[in-house]
Amino acid sequence: MLMLYADIPSKRLQYVVTVLEEIIGHNFRVTRKINELEHHKGPRLSYAAKAPLKDVANIIPHGLLREKGINPHKVEMSEWQGMPVFFQTEGAIPFDIFAASFYLLSRYEEYLPFSADEHGRFEAKYSLAYKHNFLHRPLVEEWGLALREFIKERYPDVRIKPDVYAFEPTINVDKAYAYKHKGVMHNIGEGLKSFFKGDKAAAKDRLSVLRGNSEDPYDTYDKLHEINSRYGIKPLWFFLLSDPGLFDRNLSPENPAMRALITGILKTNKVGLHPSYASNQEPQRLKTEIGRLRSIINVPVHHSRQHYTCIRMPKTYRMLMDQGITNDYSMGYATQPGFRASISRPFFWYHLPGETATSLRLHPFCFKDSTHRFVLKSTPEQALANARELAAKVRAVEGCFSVVFHNESAGGSNEWAGWDSLYEQVLKVGLGK
């Protein structure tokens, strides 16, 4: 065990130490007693304004972890061991690694005033990581491994338990089917709308599917199941079970085809809820949608990912916790690939206004098919190249490479033409094949 002396311990320090010890692979114990530090036989560090013992490396606090509340902090970037750093001090490590990690993990900047996008989201382009070109790096884990080496240099006999790289594919079902199971009147109306807009191809496709002459382009479930089985993959599926709305347009949760689809997926995979866009403004909808999924799968619902990746700190996470969600998969950006919290592995959410670590486990994602297709306007080849780059970054820190796909993209039709093989290609990247 590593003994960490802190002249002013805090909940914030204890939280970030818990995250870092998982990255480093060695347990920490925080103490404010100098005599405990002095008599400890294992590795030792100090986190204090002044080193309590001459032979103990001291990291000088920046001040963030000693505060309460949310205050603006001036952030100036520099470099250490080829990594961007901030909150510079003059200790044994030239920046406060604990405070800087906390700043990124807690999403501190998302509590400060910002200009939200049209969906009320904190945009990637306003983040520290994007502005200083480290969004593509799991920087907290890079810092943690550098701290591991710092400790090993001083204590060569210290036992480190390396972590194991993990791959976590997930699939969102925003629109279960393009044309099937939507009712005669709906299909007539939508077909006529396409026709009069001049989109005769869409009208023709709809008619072909409904006549049974071709497959529904979003009905890719057998294909995905075959690919997953071949590679031994069991992705986590998120289903949108909302009332109809401008941004919520899936099949009705009461539709027998929708219920059969979910129960079929559940036979071999885990499923979670895709809380609707509307539920961000009306929390009662979240409770209703969770109840709908529970009534289909007959077990409690603990996993979720926000539709449109809509997160507002701390409202969204408090709302999820209030409804029994224990694992959320929304920590990423809809508009940019990369690491929103500068970490790839799951970690517990810190509730800044309440100054407490919570039991809500956040699972970051770094790659999303729709981001590349609709925001960045990438080609499938460019998206695959980005997946390779991100996976390599994650492997280097023994982290978790988490990706988001949609059932729609695997169909390769209409707006997804040419993208039908990307899912399998990214699986190969994630698995190192």
CORPEZI-V413766 format. One record per residue. RES is the residue in one small letter. SS is DSSP state (h for helix, s for strand, l for the rest). PSI is psi in radians with two decimals (* if undefined). NEAR is the number of other C-alpha atoms within 12 Angstrom. Layout:
BEGIN
res:RES ss:SS psi:PSI near:NEAR
res:RES ss:SS psi:PSI near:NEAR
END
This chain:
BEGIN
res:m ss:l psi:2.41 near:25
res:l ss:s psi:2.26 near:33
res:m ss:s psi:2.11 near:32
res:l ss:s psi:1.95 near:39
res:y ss:s psi:2.30 near:41
res:a ss:s psi:2.15 near:36
res:d ss:l psi:-0.48 near:27
res:i ss:l psi:1.49 near:26
res:p ss:l psi:2.75 near:28
res:s ss:l psi:2.86 near:28
res:k ss:h psi:-0.63 near:27
res:r ss:h psi:-0.77 near:38
res:l ss:h psi:-0.81 near:44
res:q ss:h psi:-0.65 near:31
res:y ss:h psi:-0.91 near:35
res:v ss:h psi:-0.54 near:38
res:v ss:h psi:-0.69 near:40
res:t ss:h psi:-0.68 near:29
res:v ss:h psi:-0.78 near:36
res:l ss:h psi:-0.59 near:38
res:e ss:h psi:-0.49 near:35
res:e ss:h psi:-0.69 near:30
res:i ss:h psi:-0.77 near:41
res:i ss:h psi:-0.58 near:36
res:g ss:l psi:0.53 near:30
res:h ss:l psi:2.40 near:31
res:n ss:l psi:2.56 near:26
res:f ss:s psi:2.69 near:32
res:r ss:s psi:2.19 near:28
res:v ss:s psi:2.30 near:33
res:t ss:s psi:2.70 near:27
res:r ss:l psi:0.18 near:22
res:k ss:l psi:2.05 near:21
res:i ss:h psi:-0.62 near:24
res:n ss:h psi:-0.59 near:14
res:e ss:h psi:-0.74 near:23
res:l ss:h psi:-0.76 near:32
res:e ss:h psi:-0.65 near:24
res:h ss:h psi:-0.02 near:15
res:h ss:l psi:2.31 near:20
res:k ss:l psi:-0.28 near:15
res:g ss:l psi:-2.86 near:26
res:p ss:l psi:2.57 near:33
res:r ss:s psi:2.55 near:39
res:l ss:s psi:2.78 near:43
res:s ss:s psi:2.51 near:42
res:y ss:s psi:1.54 near:44
res:a ss:l psi:2.78 near:35
res:a ss:l psi:-0.51 near:22
res:k ss:l psi:2.35 near:22
res:a ss:l psi:2.24 near:27
res:p ss:l psi:-0.46 near:27
res:l ss:l psi:2.47 near:21
res:k ss:l psi:-0.54 near:14
res:d ss:l psi:0.23 near:15
res:v ss:l psi:2.18 near:30
res:a ss:l psi:2.35 near:31
res:n ss:s psi:2.28 near:32
res:i ss:s psi:2.14 near:35
res:i ss:l psi:2.22 near:33
res:p ss:l psi:2.51 near:36
res:h ss:l psi:-0.63 near:31
res:g ss:l psi:-0.39 near:31
res:l ss:h psi:-0.69 near:35
res:l ss:h psi:-0.19 near:38
res:r ss:h psi:-0.13 near:25
res:e ss:l psi:2.92 near:22
res:k ss:l psi:2.64 near:18
res:g ss:l psi:-3.08 near:18
res:i ss:l psi:2.05 near:23
res:n ss:l psi:2.54 near:19
res:p ss:l psi:2.47 near:16
res:h ss:l psi:2.36 near:19
res:k ss:l psi:2.22 near:16
res:v ss:l psi:2.06 near:24
res:e ss:l psi:2.28 near:17
res:m ss:l psi:2.52 near:21
res:s ss:s psi:-2.87 near:17
res:e ss:s psi:2.52 near:18
res:w ss:s psi:2.14 near:23
res:q ss:l psi:0.71 near:17
res:g ss:l psi:0.14 near:12
res:m ss:s psi:2.46 near:25
res:p ss:s psi:2.42 near:31
res:v ss:s psi:2.82 near:34
res:f ss:l psi:3.11 near:33
res:f ss:l psi:0.95 near:34
res:q ss:s psi:2.42 near:28
res:t ss:l psi:-3.04 near:28
res:e ss:l psi:0.65 near:20
res:g ss:l psi:-2.86 near:24
res:a ss:l psi:-0.53 near:29
res:i ss:l psi:2.34 near:30
res:p ss:l psi:0.33 near:29
res:f ss:s psi:2.82 near:34
res:d ss:l psi:1.60 near:35
res:i ss:h psi:-0.53 near:45
res:f ss:h psi:-0.80 near:48
res:a ss:h psi:-0.73 near:40
res:a ss:h psi:-0.72 near:44
res:s ss:h psi:-0.74 near:39
res:f ss:h psi:-0.72 near:43
res:y ss:h psi:-0.75 near:43
res:l ss:h psi:-0.76 near:38
res:l ss:h psi:-0.70 near:44
res:s ss:l psi:-0.15 near:42
res:r ss:l psi:0.76 near:33
res:y ss:h psi:-0.74 near:36
res:e ss:h psi:-0.38 near:32
res:e ss:h psi:-0.14 near:32
res:y ss:l psi:-0.27 near:27
res:l ss:l psi:2.81 near:24
res:p ss:l psi:2.38 near:15
res:f ss:l psi:2.85 near:20
res:s ss:l psi:1.92 near:18
res:a ss:l psi:2.72 near:19
res:d ss:l psi:-3.04 near:18
res:e ss:l psi:-0.32 near:10
res:h ss:l psi:0.18 near:21
res:g ss:l psi:0.31 near:21
res:r ss:l psi:2.66 near:30
res:f ss:l psi:2.12 near:33
res:e ss:l psi:2.55 near:29
res:a ss:h psi:-0.66 near:34
res:k ss:h psi:-0.29 near:25
res:y ss:h psi:-0.09 near:25
res:s ss:l psi:2.67 near:33
res:l ss:h psi:-0.70 near:34
res:a ss:h psi:-0.71 near:36
res:y ss:h psi:-0.80 near:23
res:k ss:h psi:-0.57 near:17
res:h ss:l psi:0.34 near:23
res:n ss:l psi:0.74 near:22
res:f ss:l psi:0.32 near:32
res:l ss:l psi:-0.50 near:34
res:h ss:l psi:0.09 near:37
res:r ss:l psi:2.33 near:35
res:p ss:l psi:1.29 near:44
res:l ss:h psi:-0.65 near:44
res:v ss:h psi:-0.69 near:47
res:e ss:h psi:-0.63 near:43
res:e ss:h psi:-0.77 near:35
res:w ss:h psi:-0.73 near:40
res:g ss:h psi:-0.73 near:37
res:l ss:h psi:-0.56 near:32
res:a ss:h psi:-0.67 near:25
res:l ss:h psi:-0.65 near:35
res:r ss:h psi:-0.83 near:33
res:e ss:h psi:-0.64 near:23
res:f ss:h psi:-0.75 near:24
res:i ss:h psi:-0.77 near:35
res:k ss:h psi:-0.58 near:23
res:e ss:h psi:-0.61 near:14
res:r ss:h psi:-0.45 near:20
res:y ss:l psi:1.36 near:21
res:p ss:l psi:-0.43 near:14
res:d ss:l psi:-0.01 near:13
res:v ss:l psi:2.42 near:23
res:r ss:l psi:2.08 near:19
res:i ss:l psi:2.32 near:25
res:k ss:l psi:1.71 near:17
res:p ss:l psi:2.55 near:19
res:d ss:l psi:3.01 near:24
res:v ss:l psi:2.25 near:19
res:y ss:l psi:2.44 near:24
res:a ss:s psi:2.67 near:27
res:f ss:s psi:2.24 near:38
res:e ss:s psi:1.57 near:34
res:p ss:s psi:2.49 near:41
res:t ss:s psi:2.71 near:42
res:i ss:s psi:2.21 near:45
res:n ss:s psi:2.38 near:41
res:v ss:s psi:1.51 near:43
res:d ss:l psi:-0.62 near:37
res:k ss:l psi:1.80 near:37
res:a ss:l psi:-0.67 near:40
res:y ss:l psi:2.59 near:33
res:a ss:l psi:-0.71 near:36
res:y ss:l psi:-0.61 near:35
res:k ss:l psi:2.67 near:30
res:h ss:l psi:0.45 near:30
res:k ss:l psi:0.04 near:29
res:g ss:l psi:2.61 near:18
res:v ss:h psi:-0.86 near:15
res:m ss:h psi:-0.68 near:12
res:h ss:h psi:-0.81 near:17
res:n ss:h psi:-0.63 near:26
res:i ss:h psi:-0.81 near:19
res:g ss:h psi:-0.81 near:17
res:e ss:h psi:-0.63 near:25
res:g ss:h psi:-0.76 near:29
res:l ss:h psi:-0.65 near:21
res:k ss:h psi:-0.78 near:17
res:s ss:h psi:-0.73 near:20
res:f ss:h psi:-0.82 near:20
res:f ss:h psi:-0.31 near:14
res:k ss:l psi:-0.08 near:13
res:g ss:l psi:0.06 near:13
res:d ss:l psi:1.26 near:17
res:k ss:h psi:-0.47 near:17
res:a ss:h psi:-0.74 near:18
res:a ss:h psi:-0.73 near:27
res:a ss:h psi:-0.71 near:26
res:k ss:h psi:-0.74 near:24
res:d ss:h psi:-0.77 near:28
res:r ss:h psi:-0.82 near:37
res:l ss:h psi:-0.69 near:27
res:s ss:h psi:-0.73 near:19
res:v ss:h psi:-0.79 near:24
res:l ss:h psi:-0.47 near:25
res:r ss:l psi:-0.13 near:14
res:g ss:l psi:0.27 near:13
res:n ss:l psi:-0.27 near:12
res:s ss:l psi:2.87 near:18
res:e ss:l psi:2.56 near:25
res:d ss:l psi:2.23 near:33
res:p ss:l psi:-0.35 near:33
res:y ss:l psi:-0.12 near:35
res:d ss:l psi:1.34 near:31
res:t ss:l psi:0.25 near:31
res:y ss:h psi:-0.72 near:30
res:d ss:h psi:-0.72 near:19
res:k ss:h psi:-0.82 near:24
res:l ss:h psi:-0.67 near:37
res:h ss:h psi:-0.71 near:28
res:e ss:h psi:-0.77 near:16
res:i ss:h psi:-0.82 near:25
res:n ss:h psi:-0.72 near:28
res:s ss:h psi:-0.69 near:18
res:r ss:h psi:-0.59 near:14
res:y ss:h psi:0.05 near:23
res:g ss:l psi:0.60 near:18
res:i ss:l psi:2.42 near:26
res:k ss:l psi:1.50 near:26
res:p ss:l psi:2.82 near:33
res:l ss:s psi:2.24 near:37
res:w ss:s psi:2.39 near:40
res:f ss:s psi:2.19 near:41
res:f ss:s psi:2.32 near:48
res:l ss:l psi:2.09 near:46
res:l ss:l psi:0.90 near:46
res:s ss:l psi:2.97 near:38
res:d ss:l psi:2.75 near:24
res:p ss:l psi:2.45 near:20
res:g ss:l psi:3.02 near:16
res:l ss:l psi:-0.69 near:11
res:f ss:l psi:0.07 near:21
res:d ss:l psi:1.75 near:28
res:r ss:l psi:0.70 near:25
res:n ss:l psi:3.07 near:35
res:l ss:l psi:2.70 near:33
res:s ss:l psi:2.44 near:28
res:p ss:l psi:-0.34 near:34
res:e ss:l psi:-0.15 near:22
res:n ss:l psi:2.18 near:21
res:p ss:h psi:-0.58 near:16
res:a ss:h psi:-0.65 near:22
res:m ss:h psi:-0.78 near:30
res:r ss:h psi:-0.69 near:27
res:a ss:h psi:-0.65 near:19
res:l ss:h psi:-0.81 near:30
res:i ss:h psi:-0.79 near:37
res:t ss:h psi:-0.56 near:25
res:g ss:h psi:-0.77 near:21
res:i ss:h psi:-0.69 near:29
res:l ss:h psi:-0.36 near:25
res:k ss:l psi:-0.49 near:15
res:t ss:l psi:-0.16 near:20
res:n ss:l psi:2.86 near:26
res:k ss:s psi:2.62 near:28
res:v ss:s psi:2.66 near:38
res:g ss:s psi:3.09 near:42
res:l ss:s psi:2.48 near:48
res:h ss:l psi:1.49 near:45
res:p ss:l psi:2.39 near:52
res:s ss:l psi:2.82 near:41
res:y ss:l psi:-0.75 near:35
res:a ss:h psi:-0.47 near:30
res:s ss:h psi:-0.29 near:34
res:n ss:h psi:-0.53 near:34
res:q ss:l psi:-0.36 near:19
res:e ss:l psi:1.56 near:18
res:p ss:h psi:-0.48 near:24
res:q ss:h psi:-0.52 near:20
res:r ss:h psi:-0.65 near:26
res:l ss:h psi:-0.80 near:39
res:k ss:h psi:-0.72 near:27
res:t ss:h psi:-0.77 near:25
res:e ss:h psi:-0.66 near:34
res:i ss:h psi:-0.72 near:39
res:g ss:h psi:-0.64 near:26
res:r ss:h psi:-0.81 near:32
res:l ss:h psi:-0.70 near:36
res:r ss:h psi:-0.64 near:26
res:s ss:h psi:-0.39 near:19
res:i ss:h psi:-0.75 near:31
res:i ss:h psi:-0.23 near:27
res:n ss:l psi:0.47 near:16
res:v ss:l psi:2.77 near:18
res:p ss:l psi:2.62 near:22
res:v ss:l psi:2.06 near:35
res:h ss:l psi:-0.13 near:32
res:h ss:s psi:2.41 near:35
res:s ss:s psi:2.76 near:46
res:r ss:l psi:2.23 near:44
res:q ss:l psi:2.30 near:41
res:h ss:h psi:2.40 near:40
res:y ss:h psi:0.23 near:32
res:t ss:h psi:0.75 near:37
res:c ss:l psi:1.89 near:36
res:i ss:l psi:2.24 near:39
res:r ss:l psi:2.15 near:31
res:m ss:l psi:2.37 near:29
res:p ss:l psi:0.13 near:26
res:k ss:h psi:-0.86 near:22
res:t ss:h psi:-0.84 near:36
res:y ss:h psi:-0.61 near:38
res:r ss:h psi:-0.71 near:28
res:m ss:h psi:-0.76 near:29
res:l ss:h psi:-0.78 near:43
res:m ss:h psi:-0.69 near:28
res:d ss:h psi:-0.45 near:20
res:q ss:l psi:0.24 near:28
res:g ss:l psi:0.14 near:25
res:i ss:l psi:2.27 near:32
res:t ss:l psi:-0.28 near:30
res:n ss:s psi:2.07 near:32
res:d ss:s psi:2.50 near:40
res:y ss:l psi:0.54 near:48
res:s ss:l psi:-0.05 near:43
res:m ss:l psi:1.48 near:48
res:g ss:l psi:3.04 near:42
res:y ss:l psi:2.51 near:42
res:a ss:l psi:-0.37 near:36
res:t ss:l psi:-0.18 near:33
res:q ss:l psi:2.46 near:35
res:p ss:l psi:2.81 near:43
res:g ss:l psi:-2.91 near:42
res:f ss:l psi:1.76 near:48
res:r ss:l psi:-0.70 near:48
res:a ss:l psi:0.24 near:45
res:s ss:l psi:0.58 near:45
res:i ss:l psi:2.56 near:47
res:s ss:l psi:-0.48 near:47
res:r ss:l psi:2.78 near:40
res:p ss:l psi:2.56 near:34
res:f ss:s psi:2.80 near:38
res:f ss:s psi:2.49 near:32
res:w ss:s psi:2.35 near:43
res:y ss:s psi:2.15 near:35
res:h ss:s psi:1.73 near:32
res:l ss:l psi:-0.86 near:34
res:p ss:l psi:-0.55 near:23
res:g ss:l psi:-0.09 near:16
res:e ss:l psi:0.98 near:23
res:t ss:s psi:2.52 near:22
res:a ss:s psi:2.41 near:28
res:t ss:s psi:3.10 near:28
res:s ss:s psi:0.10 near:24
res:l ss:s psi:2.04 near:31
res:r ss:s psi:2.18 near:29
res:l ss:s psi:2.30 near:36
res:h ss:l psi:1.76 near:39
res:p ss:l psi:2.57 near:42
res:f ss:l psi:2.70 near:46
res:c ss:l psi:-0.16 near:49
res:f ss:s psi:2.36 near:48
res:k ss:s psi:2.25 near:45
res:d ss:h psi:-0.77 near:45
res:s ss:h psi:-0.50 near:37
res:t ss:h psi:-0.80 near:32
res:h ss:h psi:-0.69 near:33
res:r ss:h psi:-0.82 near:32
res:f ss:h psi:-0.45 near:19
res:v ss:h psi:-0.94 near:17
res:l ss:l psi:-0.25 near:19
res:k ss:l psi:0.67 near:18
res:s ss:l psi:2.83 near:23
res:t ss:l psi:2.82 near:22
res:p ss:h psi:-0.60 near:32
res:e ss:h psi:-0.68 near:22
res:q ss:h psi:-0.68 near:20
res:a ss:h psi:-0.73 near:35
res:l ss:h psi:-0.69 near:31
res:a ss:h psi:-0.69 near:21
res:n ss:h psi:-0.69 near:31
res:a ss:h psi:-0.72 near:37
res:r ss:h psi:-0.75 near:28
res:e ss:h psi:-0.81 near:25
res:l ss:h psi:-0.72 near:37
res:a ss:h psi:-0.68 near:40
res:a ss:h psi:-0.70 near:27
res:k ss:h psi:-0.71 near:31
res:v ss:h psi:-0.74 near:42
res:r ss:h psi:-0.66 near:29
res:a ss:h psi:-0.42 near:27
res:v ss:l psi:0.20 near:35
res:e ss:l psi:0.71 near:29
res:g ss:l psi:-2.66 near:42
res:c ss:s psi:2.06 near:36
res:f ss:s psi:1.79 near:44
res:s ss:s psi:2.24 near:43
res:v ss:s psi:2.70 near:48
res:v ss:s psi:2.20 near:43
res:f ss:s psi:2.94 near:39
res:h ss:s psi:2.57 near:42
res:n ss:l psi:-0.50 near:39
res:e ss:l psi:-0.72 near:37
res:s ss:h psi:-0.52 near:42
res:a ss:h psi:-0.24 near:38
res:g ss:h psi:-0.51 near:31
res:g ss:l psi:0.43 near:26
res:s ss:l psi:2.80 near:25
res:n ss:h psi:-2.11 near:23
res:e ss:h psi:-0.24 near:19
res:w ss:h psi:0.30 near:27
res:a ss:l psi:2.21 near:18
res:g ss:l psi:-0.09 near:20
res:w ss:l psi:0.06 near:32
res:d ss:l psi:-0.35 near:30
res:s ss:l psi:-0.06 near:28
res:l ss:h psi:-0.67 near:39
res:y ss:h psi:-0.88 near:43
res:e ss:h psi:-0.66 near:29
res:q ss:h psi:-0.69 near:26
res:v ss:h psi:-0.61 near:42
res:l ss:h psi:-0.77 near:35
res:k ss:h psi:-0.71 near:24
res:v ss:h psi:-0.85 near:31
res:g ss:h psi:-0.60 near:33
res:l ss:h psi:-0.10 near:26
res:g ss:l psi:0.56 near:19
res:k ss:l psi:* near:11
END
